[in-house]
Amino acid sequence: MKAGARLDIRGGVAKRLRQRSAKPLFIGSNPFAASIFLQKKMDMTTFPEFRDLGLQDREILKPIFESLQPEISDQRFTNLFMWQDFYKIKLARHQGNTLLYASSTTTPEKEFFFPPLGSERISETIQTCFDYLKDRGAIPIIRRASEQFVQDNYLALNNFQVKRDDDISDYIYRAEDLISLKGRRYHGQRNFISRFKRSYQYSVEEIGPANIGECMAFCDAWLANKTDTFVQRGMPEQAFTFLRAETSATKKTLRHFETLELTGIAIRIDERLVAITIGELLNRDTALIHVEKCNHTFLGLSQFISQEFCRLYWSGCKFINRMEDLGIESLRKAKIALGPHHMARKHNILPKP
């Protein structure tokens, strides 16, 4: 099927869409062999020098992350790349490990390091990151460490504080639940979807070269509508900053959609594009939803696109990662209402007092 082709869901044409099954990704006897091999082949800056994360670094990071079979969204290249302009993510090599450094001083989290990618002298590498941040007058901290990283490096982390951060932990759902919406918990979801289908003449299409431009324009319209809403609610400036960054990140994924090997669908109502969603496989069992944006004047649209995307593409997966709530109460309530199977916990690592 051609990207951008219309799909008449009611007419059954959508059956042509291939369902994405979770395939084995990079597997090696040494999970960091890919890192060592690629660091030798690619031009990697050596710490304490850094260079900006770029699209070319997908060749370095993608096999490393796939060898980890991660559960958290931060260990997918697309997620880092789409937010690079906001967090100013840089990378370097140090003692056989790959360092990822969020260098922005204007984000709520300020400067921080992601957990080092590698297995060499982890305790010493973390201390090196802390010393670098302290020399810059920043808080010494490693953010967004997965449960897997904490467990794998239990002994190395004895010298540090490890604190769970629920605001940035990811919500993990059973794919079957988000597709079937069975049971009392999903009664409201089913009603919204039924009302949507009765009320609107809609069509579903794959995102691709034929409609990327429209998807970009939709993002701009979405931002304008959200900005108006935020003004009416008297939201703080920080909320507007993040809103603009979120839109920029989404448009970046669209510009590089094919290179990043992403999957997405768009919804039209009366020929007008009114919603998009974008995702990809995170590990063998889990799909990751990077983007879901809707025109909320159409009742039930957000519930419909969520179910439809999972049904068309991710029925072969066991789980769906719908990312974090960022400590936003309304977002937390919405994610909890969907009935997560479990949370993919993330942790911050700090020096001991």
C-alpha positions as CSV (number, residue, x, y, z in Angstrom):
1,M,0.0,0.0,0.0
2,K,1.3,3.4,-0.8
3,A,2.0,5.8,2.0
4,G,-0.7,8.4,2.3
5,A,-3.3,6.2,0.6
6,R,-6.8,6.6,1.9
7,L,-8.3,3.8,3.9
8,D,-12.0,3.4,4.1
9,I,-12.2,1.7,7.5
10,R,-15.9,1.1,7.2
11,G,-15.4,-0.5,3.8
12,G,-12.8,-2.9,5.1
13,V,-9.9,-1.6,3.0
14,A,-7.9,-1.2,6.1
15,K,-7.4,-5.0,6.2
16,R,-4.6,-4.4,3.6
17,L,-2.6,-2.7,6.2
18,R,0.1,-5.0,7.5
19,Q,0.0,-5.6,11.2
20,R,3.4,-5.0,12.9
21,S,4.6,-7.9,14.8
22,A,7.4,-7.6,17.3
23,K,10.5,-9.0,15.5
24,P,13.8,-9.9,17.1
25,L,16.1,-6.8,16.9
26,F,19.9,-6.7,17.3
27,I,21.1,-9.6,19.4
28,G,24.7,-10.2,20.2
29,S,26.7,-12.3,22.7
30,N,28.1,-9.1,24.1
31,P,25.3,-6.5,24.4
32,F,27.8,-3.6,24.0
33,A,29.9,-5.1,21.2
34,A,27.9,-2.9,18.8
35,S,28.9,0.2,20.8
36,I,32.6,-0.7,20.7
37,F,32.6,-1.6,17.0
38,L,30.7,1.5,15.9
39,Q,32.7,3.9,18.1
40,K,35.8,2.7,16.2
41,K,34.2,3.1,12.8
42,M,32.3,6.4,13.4
43,D,33.8,9.8,14.2
44,M,33.1,10.0,18.0
45,T,34.3,12.9,20.0
46,T,36.3,12.0,23.1
47,F,35.3,13.4,26.5
48,P,35.6,16.1,27.8
49,E,34.8,17.4,24.3
50,F,31.2,16.8,23.0
51,R,29.4,17.2,19.7
52,D,25.7,17.6,19.0
53,L,23.6,14.6,18.5
54,G,22.7,14.3,14.9
55,L,20.8,12.0,12.5
56,Q,24.0,10.2,11.6
57,D,24.3,9.0,15.2
58,R,21.4,6.6,14.6
59,E,24.0,4.2,13.3
60,I,25.8,4.3,16.6
61,L,22.9,4.3,19.1
62,K,20.2,2.2,17.4
63,P,22.1,-1.1,17.7
64,I,23.2,-0.3,21.3
65,F,19.6,0.4,22.4
66,E,18.3,-2.7,20.5
67,S,20.9,-4.9,22.3
68,L,19.5,-3.6,25.6
69,Q,15.9,-4.5,24.6
70,P,14.8,-1.4,26.7
71,E,11.4,-0.8,28.3
72,I,11.8,3.0,28.7
73,S,11.2,5.5,25.9
74,D,14.5,7.3,26.5
75,Q,16.4,4.4,25.1
76,R,15.2,4.8,21.6
77,F,17.1,7.0,19.2
78,T,14.0,8.7,17.8
79,N,13.1,10.0,21.2
80,L,16.5,11.5,21.8
81,F,16.7,12.9,18.2
82,M,13.2,14.5,18.2
83,W,13.9,16.3,21.5
84,Q,17.6,17.2,20.8
85,D,16.8,20.9,20.0
86,F,15.0,21.3,23.3
87,Y,17.5,19.5,25.6
88,K,20.6,20.2,23.5
89,I,21.8,16.6,23.7
90,K,25.4,16.0,23.0
91,L,27.5,12.9,22.9
92,A,31.1,11.7,23.5
93,R,33.1,8.6,24.2
94,H,34.7,8.0,27.6
95,Q,36.5,4.8,28.8
96,G,34.7,2.6,26.3
97,N,31.3,4.0,27.2
98,T,29.0,6.4,25.2
99,L,28.0,9.5,27.1
100,L,24.8,11.5,26.4
101,Y,24.7,14.9,27.9
102,A,21.6,17.2,28.0
103,S,23.4,20.5,27.9
104,S,20.5,23.0,27.9
105,T,20.4,25.4,30.9
106,T,16.9,26.7,30.1
107,T,14.8,23.4,30.5
108,P,13.1,22.6,33.8
109,E,15.6,19.8,34.3
110,K,18.6,22.0,33.5
111,E,21.9,20.2,32.6
112,F,22.2,16.4,33.2
113,F,23.7,13.2,31.9
114,F,21.8,10.2,30.8
115,P,23.1,6.9,32.2
116,P,26.3,5.9,30.4
117,L,25.9,3.4,27.6
118,G,28.4,0.6,28.1
119,S,29.8,-1.7,30.8
120,E,33.2,-0.3,31.5
121,R,34.1,1.3,34.9
122,I,30.5,2.5,35.4
123,S,31.1,4.0,38.9
124,E,34.1,5.9,37.8
125,T,32.3,7.1,34.7
126,I,29.4,8.4,36.7
127,Q,31.7,10.2,39.0
128,T,33.4,11.8,36.0
129,C,30.0,13.0,34.8
130,F,29.3,14.5,38.3
131,D,32.7,16.3,38.4
132,Y,32.0,17.7,34.9
133,L,28.6,19.1,36.0
134,K,30.0,20.5,39.3
135,D,32.8,22.3,37.4
136,R,30.1,24.0,35.3
137,G,28.2,25.0,38.5
138,A,25.4,22.6,37.7
139,I,23.7,20.0,39.9
140,P,25.6,16.7,39.6
141,I,22.9,14.2,38.4
142,I,22.3,11.3,36.1
143,R,18.6,11.3,35.0
144,R,16.3,8.8,33.4
145,A,18.1,5.6,34.5
146,S,16.1,2.5,33.8
147,E,15.3,-0.2,36.3
148,Q,17.5,-2.4,34.2
149,F,20.4,-0.1,34.5
150,V,20.0,0.2,38.3
151,Q,19.8,-3.6,38.6
152,D,22.7,-4.4,36.2
153,N,25.0,-1.9,38.0
154,Y,23.9,-2.5,41.6
155,L,27.4,-2.7,43.0
156,A,28.7,0.2,41.0
157,L,25.8,2.4,42.3
158,N,26.5,1.7,46.0
159,N,28.5,4.9,46.1
160,F,25.6,7.0,45.0
161,Q,22.0,7.8,45.8
162,V,19.4,6.3,43.5
163,K,15.9,8.0,43.7
164,R,12.9,6.8,41.7
165,D,11.2,9.6,39.6
166,D,7.5,8.8,39.1
167,D,6.9,12.0,37.0
168,I,9.0,10.6,34.2
169,S,8.3,6.9,34.5
170,D,6.6,5.4,31.5
171,Y,3.0,3.9,31.4
172,I,3.0,0.4,29.9
173,Y,-0.3,-1.0,28.7
174,R,-1.3,-4.4,27.4
175,A,-1.8,-4.0,23.6
176,E,-4.8,-6.4,23.8
177,D,-6.5,-4.0,26.3
178,L,-6.1,-0.9,24.2
179,I,-7.4,-2.8,21.1
180,S,-10.4,-4.7,22.6
181,L,-11.3,-2.1,25.3
182,K,-13.1,-4.9,27.2
183,G,-14.6,-4.5,30.6
184,R,-16.1,-1.8,32.8
185,R,-12.9,0.2,32.9
186,Y,-13.1,0.9,29.2
187,H,-16.9,1.6,29.1
188,G,-16.3,5.3,28.6
189,Q,-13.7,4.7,25.9
190,R,-16.1,2.5,24.0
191,N,-18.9,5.0,24.2
192,F,-16.7,7.8,22.9
193,I,-15.6,5.7,19.9
194,S,-19.1,4.6,19.1
195,R,-20.3,8.2,19.2
196,F,-17.4,9.3,17.0
197,K,-18.1,6.6,14.4
198,R,-21.8,7.6,14.3
199,S,-21.2,11.3,14.1
200,Y,-18.5,11.8,11.5
201,Q,-17.6,10.9,8.0
202,Y,-14.0,9.9,8.5
203,S,-11.1,8.2,6.8
204,V,-7.8,6.7,7.9
205,E,-4.5,6.9,6.0
206,E,-0.9,6.0,6.5
207,I,1.5,8.9,7.1
208,G,4.1,9.1,4.3
209,P,5.6,11.4,1.7
210,A,2.2,12.2,0.1
211,N,0.7,13.8,3.3
212,I,3.8,14.8,5.4
213,G,3.2,18.5,4.4
214,E,-0.4,18.4,5.6
215,C,0.7,16.7,8.8
216,M,3.2,19.5,9.4
217,A,0.5,22.1,8.8
218,F,-1.8,20.3,11.2
219,C,0.9,20.6,13.9
220,D,1.0,24.3,13.4
221,A,-2.8,24.5,13.7
222,W,-2.7,22.3,16.8
223,L,-0.1,24.6,18.4
224,A,-2.2,27.7,17.6
225,N,-5.4,26.1,19.1
226,K,-3.5,24.9,22.2
227,T,-1.8,28.3,22.7
228,D,-5.3,30.0,22.7
229,T,-6.5,27.5,25.3
230,F,-3.4,28.1,27.4
231,V,-3.9,31.9,27.3
232,Q,-7.5,31.5,28.4
233,R,-6.5,29.3,31.3
234,G,-3.7,31.7,32.3
235,M,-1.0,29.0,32.0
236,P,2.6,29.9,33.0
237,E,5.2,30.8,30.4
238,Q,6.9,27.4,31.0
239,A,3.8,25.6,29.7
240,F,4.0,27.7,26.4
241,T,7.7,26.9,26.1
242,F,7.1,23.2,26.4
243,L,4.1,23.4,24.0
244,R,6.3,25.0,21.3
245,A,9.0,22.4,21.9
246,E,6.6,19.5,21.7
247,T,5.3,20.8,18.3
248,S,8.9,21.3,17.0
249,A,9.8,17.8,18.1
250,T,6.8,16.3,16.3
251,K,7.6,18.2,13.1
252,K,11.2,17.0,13.3
253,T,9.9,13.3,13.3
254,L,7.8,14.1,10.3
255,R,10.7,15.7,8.4
256,H,12.8,12.6,8.9
257,F,9.9,10.1,9.0
258,E,11.2,7.6,6.5
259,T,14.9,7.8,7.6
260,L,13.8,7.0,11.2
261,E,11.6,4.1,9.9
262,L,8.5,5.3,11.8
263,T,4.9,4.2,11.4
264,G,1.9,6.5,11.7
265,I,-1.6,7.2,10.7
266,A,-3.7,10.3,10.1
267,I,-7.4,10.8,10.4
268,R,-9.5,13.0,8.1
269,I,-13.1,14.2,8.7
270,D,-14.8,15.5,5.6
271,E,-11.4,15.6,3.8
272,R,-9.8,17.7,6.6
273,L,-6.8,16.2,8.5
274,V,-7.7,16.3,12.2
275,A,-5.4,13.9,14.0
276,I,-2.0,12.1,13.7
277,T,-0.2,9.5,15.6
278,I,3.4,8.1,15.2
279,G,5.2,5.2,16.8
280,E,7.7,2.4,16.4
281,L,8.9,-0.8,18.0
282,L,10.7,-0.2,21.3
283,N,11.7,-3.9,21.9
284,R,10.5,-7.3,20.8
285,D,7.3,-7.1,22.8
286,T,6.6,-3.4,23.0
287,A,5.5,-0.6,20.7
288,L,6.3,3.0,21.6
289,I,3.9,5.8,20.8
290,H,5.9,9.0,20.2
291,V,3.1,11.3,19.1
292,E,-0.7,11.5,19.4
293,K,-2.3,14.8,18.4
294,C,-5.9,15.5,17.8
295,N,-8.4,18.3,17.2
296,H,-10.4,17.9,20.3
297,T,-13.5,19.6,19.0
298,F,-14.3,16.2,17.5
299,L,-15.7,14.1,20.3
300,G,-14.2,10.7,20.6
301,L,-11.4,11.4,18.1
302,S,-8.6,10.8,20.5
303,Q,-10.0,7.5,21.8
304,F,-10.6,6.4,18.2
305,I,-7.1,7.1,16.9
306,S,-5.5,5.4,19.9
307,Q,-7.4,2.2,19.4
308,E,-7.1,2.2,15.6
309,F,-3.4,2.7,15.6
310,C,-2.9,-0.2,18.0
311,R,-5.4,-2.4,16.1
312,L,-3.9,-1.8,12.7
313,Y,-0.2,-2.0,13.5
314,W,0.6,-3.2,17.0
315,S,-1.6,-6.2,17.6
316,G,1.5,-8.4,17.3
317,C,3.0,-6.7,20.4
318,K,2.3,-7.6,24.0
319,F,2.7,-4.1,25.4
320,I,2.3,-0.4,24.4
321,N,4.5,2.3,26.0
322,R,2.6,5.6,26.1
323,M,5.4,7.5,27.9
324,E,5.3,9.6,31.0
325,D,2.9,12.1,32.6
326,L,5.6,14.7,33.5
327,G,3.9,15.2,36.8
328,I,0.9,16.9,35.1
329,E,-2.1,15.9,37.1
330,S,-4.6,15.9,34.3
331,L,-2.3,13.8,32.1
332,R,-1.7,11.5,35.0
333,K,-5.4,10.9,35.5
334,A,-5.9,10.3,31.8
335,K,-3.1,7.7,31.7
336,I,-4.3,6.0,34.8
337,A,-7.8,5.8,33.5
338,L,-6.5,3.7,30.5
339,G,-5.5,1.0,33.0
340,P,-1.7,0.6,32.7
341,H,-0.4,-2.9,33.2
342,H,2.7,-1.6,35.0
343,M,5.1,1.3,35.1
344,A,8.6,1.3,33.5
345,R,10.3,3.1,36.4
346,K,13.1,5.6,35.9
347,H,15.6,6.8,38.4
348,N,17.8,9.7,39.2
349,I,21.4,9.1,40.4
350,L,23.1,11.6,42.7
351,P,26.1,11.8,44.9
352,K,25.6,10.7,48.5
353,P,25.3,13.5,51.0
